[in-house]
């Protein structure tokens, strides 16, 4: 299983292990039974958007973990086929090979090959532009994940404020003679705070994990594509010199 999916399920398991512990602390008379539903209800209205955020976080983690597999980004079979079938006098053959593979490296290399024969810095700029485009595609949904990481603790804090307002409102109406009502508001405050952090922390970890993985992929793809074009250009020049034919003039 992909490492990102493992991380997502790990934190989801932590949530399920922590929430019952909070439920047992909130319900000492429950006889050891898990009171997750009761705990959820005690958290108040802010528990619903926090729950939605947790489901959204898990869905994005699974989707990004599946789509950011190495074979979808840098396919080793594609590299072998390019090196074995390369013909420097027939660029269209390699371009057709790039079109037959659906991965990020093939698309970046294609942008460089479309400018093959020109200056090397032009080819490098085309490859870098292709890398930026692929990075934007790989970063899809990560903005949502980053928003979840930032917003859910704030939603928990908002639930905390609402719970404290309720507690102090009870105190203002009935004084401190009814500690059960006061404790209910404080309990709601603490539950939403814990729930917001239980969702926000793993979302932040997954966000930075995927961003780091994408940055490494983009750097590696650009390096491989530039190195491949340089190697193939050099091989072509050597073969052309060995055949005794004059080298084609590079476009400026």
C-alpha positions, 0 to 999 in steps of 0.5 A, a space after each residue: 500500500 502506498 505510504 501516503 495512504 498508510 499515513 492517512 489510515 494511521 492518523 485515522 486510527 489515532 482519531 478512532 483510538 483517541 475519541 473513545 478515550 475522550 468519550 470515556 473521560 466524558 462519560 465515567 458512568 458508561 461502564 467502559 462502553 464507547 460513547 462516540 455518538 454521544 461525544 459527537 453530539 456533545 461537541 455541538 454544531 461545529 462537529 459536523 464541518 469538522 467531520 466533513 473535513 476529516 472525510 475530505 482529508 482522507 479522500 484527498 490523501 487516497 486520491 493523491 497517493 494513488 495518482 502520485 505513484 512513481 509509474 505515473 510520473 517517471 516510468 522506467 519502461 518509457 526511459 528504456 524504450 526511448 534509449 533503445 528506439 532513439 533515432 536522432 534523424 527521426 524525431 517524430 519516432 520518439 515523439 510518437 513514443 512519448 505520445 504512447 506513454 501517459 506519464 509526466 516524464 513523457 510529456 516533459 520530454 516531448 516539450 523538449 524534443 519539439 525544440 530539438 535542433 535548436 539551442 540547448 538553453 531553449 530546450 532546457 527552458 521548454 523542459 522547465 516550463 513542462 515541469 512547472 505545468 506538471 507540478 501544477 497538475 500534481 498539486 491539484 487538490 493539495 490546496 484543499 488539503 492545506 485549507 483543511 489543515 488550516 481551517 479545522 483547528 480554527 473551527 475547533 477554536 470556534 466551537 471552543 468559544 461557543 461552548 465557553 459562551 454557553 458556560 458563562 451564559 449559564 453562570 450569568 443566569 443561574 450563578 454557580 449553583 448548577 455546575 452540571 450546566 456549566 460543565 456541559 458548555 466547557 465539555 463542548 468547548 474541549 471536545 471541538 478543540 480536540 476534534 479540530 486538532 485531530 483532523 488538522 494535524 494529520 492534514 498538515 502532515 499529509 500536505 507537506 508530505 505530498 508537497 515534498 514528494 512533488 518537488 522531488 519528482 519535478 526536480 528529478 524529471 527535469 534532470 532526467 529529461 535534460 540529461 536524456 536530450 544532451 545524451 541523445 544530441 551527443 550520440 547523434 553528433 558522434 554518429 553524424 561525424 562518423 558517417 562523414 556527413 556535415 552536421 545540420 545547422 542549428 536554428 538560432 
